[in-house]
């Protein structure tokens, strides 16, 4: 299938649009990043995406490469069959029920396929990364929020309305108040990078002032490595919460492997070992004796490789 052909893979993030030209074997031929302003609208995102596509096509054309299709990774609930982003708006004006595939197809002239970003990362890790060779996989993206994806018997599980795999919305502490999505005590609310920052300032007893730049989750982890007492307490608590969520996923899906991705997956071995230990300690023997918990291998390239592979697979008339 398209052994020597190439596709464009794009990822619409909060602060940038990343774009690459990839082959079906996982080779990345070119990659670029385009910064985004904070005040975003549908028109602005579409314009920047079209610009990025034009520029990377021109770049690889000099080497005789002509991509045959485009895959786009985006946040939110997406009808992957029609390429419509249903929302939520992600802070982008007019970003509800956007027929992104048809919009970009009209401008580029290429077949366009759109999927949820965590699902695209799941596909990439299953095809090229840590989950290669496994048939039953759970992928968890630990980042500002928590996303995920599920592979069952070699196929991506999508569920009703393509909403399956939203592992960040499972409830792990019911009495903790409502999340910004209206869910009480969700995994995302308690264990994400945003939660680490919130808990750090709670432990410090400081009122968060939006006019002052806060420490990032990464910076709090760095402080914990330097034996900062508050940061260490918060990071240890987070490892426990992440592990509890993974234990739930082990009990429900009994996967062969759980792949942990996102920026938080790059933390120290001590942190990663603690979350694994918590997950296994809170799992039955029948589950924990077989399942593996591994870091993602592809990093920020995952969504680009996944969306490119997704596009070529769909173009070939196959489902994934």
N, C-alpha and C positions, 0 to 999 in steps of 0.2 A: 504493500500500500504506500504509494508516493515515496518510494525509497530515496529518491534524490531531490524530491520537491521540498519547498520551504513554505512556512506559514508565518504570519505576523501574530505575535502574542502580545496583548496589552493588559495592563493592570491600572485601574483607576483608584488611586489612593486618596487619602485626605489632603496630602501636601504635594503630591506629584503624580504625573502619569508616567509609568515606565513602559517601555516598549522594546520588543526584540524580534528578530527574525530567527526562527528555529527550524530544524529538520526533525523528521519523525523519529530519528534515533536519539534525540535529545541534544544534538549539537546546537550550540548557540552561535549564530553567524554574526550577529550584530546586536548591540543593546544600547539604549539611550534613556535618559530621564529628563522630564520636562517639569519644572516647578510650577505650582499652582498658587494663585493668590487666595486669601482667606475668604473673601466675599465671592462666592461661586453661584452660578446659575446653570440651568440646562444648556443654554446657548453658549456659555463660556466653556463648559466642559466639552461639548460637542466640537466647538471650534478648535480647542487645544488638541483634542484627540485626532481630528482630521489633519491638523498641522503635523502632529507627530508621525502619523501614517505616511503622509506625503514625504516627509524628510527621510524616514528610514527606507522607504522604497527607492528614493533617489540615491541614497547612500549605497545600498546593495546592488543597484542596477549597474553601477560602475564595475562590479565584479561578475556581471552576467547572471545575477540572481533575480528572479521575478516571482515573488510570493503568490501563491494560488488562492489563499483565503485568509481570513482574519478571525482570531478568537479574542474575546474581551472578558477579563475578570472584573467584576464589580461587586460592591457590597450590597446586601439586602436580599429581598425575595425576588426571584427572577424566574419568569417562564422561559426555561431554556429552549423549548421547542420553537417559540415565536421570537425570542430575543427581546422580550419586553421586561423592563425593570418596573416592578410594581411598587417598590418603596421598602422601607421608609425613606424619607428624603435625604438623610445623611447630612443635613445642613445645607443642601443644594436647592436653590429655588427652582420650582417646576420639575422636580425630580421624581414625580409620581406617575406611574403608567407611561413610561417613556419607551417608545418602540425603537430602542437604540440600534438593534441589528439593521432594521430597514433604513434608518437615518444614515448610518455609516456606509451601508451598501450603496445607497444612492450617490453618495459623494465619491466613494472609492471605486465602484464598479466590481468589487470582489464579493464573494459570498461571506457573510458575517455571522458569527455565532457568539452568544453572550451567556455567561454562566456566573454563578456565585463564586466569589474569590476563594473562600475556604474550600469549596468543592474542587476548584481548579488546582489548588495546592494538594488536595487529597489525591486527585488523579495523577499529578506529577510524581508524588512520593511513591504511589503504587506502580507507576510505569518505569520510573527512572531512579527512585531514591531508596529510602530506608525500608519501605514496604514491598519492594520488588520481589516477586516470587510468592507472595502471600495472597490468599484468596479472601480472607476475612480480616478487615482492617478498620480501626477507628483512628481518625486523625483529629488532633486537638490543637488549635491555634491559640496560644497564650499571647495576647497583645493588649492594646487599649481596651478592647472587649475580648470575648472568647468566642471563636467560631469553631466549626468542625465539619467533618465529612465522614461518611460510613461506606465501606465497601463490603458487600455481602456476596459471597460466592463469585467474586471477581467483577461484580457490577456495582456502580455507584448507586446507593439507595437514596431516592429523592423524596418519597412520601407524598402525601396530599399537597397539591399546589406547589410542588417542588420545594417544600419547606423542611424536608427531613434533614437531620444532621445538625440542627441548631443546639448543640450540646450546652452552650453557654446559658441557655434558658432553663435548664433543669434546676430544681430547687434543692438546696443542700442545708438551708437553715431557715425554717418557716417563720420564726419570730424576729426576723432581722429588719422588717420594714420593706417598703416597696422600692424596686429598682426604677431607673428612668423609663423603663418599658412597662412599668406597672405590674411586675412580677415580684412576689415576695421571696426574699432570700435566695436569689438565683446564683448559680455558679459564677456567672459573669460579674454580678454585683459584688461578690465576696472575694474572688480569686484572680481577677484580671489585673493588668498593669495599673489601670485607673484605681482599683481597690488598694493596691500597694501604696500609691501616693496618698490616697485619702487616709488610710490607716496610719501612715507615718505621721501626718500632721495631727491626727487625733491623739496619738501617743505622745507627741511633743506638747500637746495642749495649746497649739497655736491655731488661731483663726485664719482660715485660708483667705488671702487677699488677691483677687483676680488682677489687680493692678501690678502685682509683684510676681515675677517669674518663679514658678515653683520648681522644686527638684523633680527630675523625671524618675520613672521607675528604675531605669538603668543606673542613675546616679545614687539612688537609695541602695540598690544592690552593691554598688561599688563601696559605699560607706560601710555596709555590713562586712565586706571583706577586710576593712580596716578596723574591725572590732568596735564600730559605733554601736552602743548598746541598744538604742531605739531602733535603728535600721536592722540590726541583727534579730531583734524580737519580731519585727514585722515580716522579715523575709522567712524566718522559721515558721511563723504562723501561716504564711502564704504557701509554703511547701506542704504543710499539713492539709490545707484547704484544697489545693490542687490535687493532692493524692487522694483525698476523699472523693472528689469528683471522678477521678480515674477508676476508683474502686467501684463506683456505681456503674460506670460504663462496662467494666469487666463483668459485673454480675448480670447486666442486661444482655450484652452481645456475645460474651465469651469469645472475644476475638483472638486471633493468633498473635497479633501485634497491635499495640497502640503507639502511634507516632506523635510525638509532641513537637510542634513547631511554633512559629512566631518568635518575636524578640526575646521573650522570657526563657525560651528553650536554650538560649545561648549562655545562660547563667553557669555558675561554677559546678564542678562535679559534685561537691558537697550538697548543694541545693538539689540537683537532679537526683542524686542517690536518696535523699530524704523523701522526696515526693514519691519515688518508686517504692521505698520501704513502707510508707504510709498506705499506698495503694495495695500492696501485697498483704500487709498486716490486716487489712480490712476486707479481704477477699477469701472466699472458701477455697480449700485445698484443690478441689476439682477444677477451679478456674486458674488459680495462681501458678499451678504446676506447669502450665503450658504457655501462658501468655508472656509476651515480651513487651517491654516499654523502652522505646528508643527515641533519641533525638532525631528530628528531621535532618536530612542530608543536604537539601537543595537551597535552604535559606530563602533570600528574596527572589531567587530565580524560579521558585516553585510555581508561582502564579503565572509567570510568563511561559514556562515550559508546558504547564497544564492547559492553559488556554490555547496555545498553539496546537498541541496534540488533540485537544477537544475539537478544534475547528477542522483539522484534517480528517479525524474520525467521522465527524458528522458529514463532511463533504463526500466521504466514501460511502455514505448511506448506512453507516453503522451507529448503534446506540451505545452510550457509555454512561 
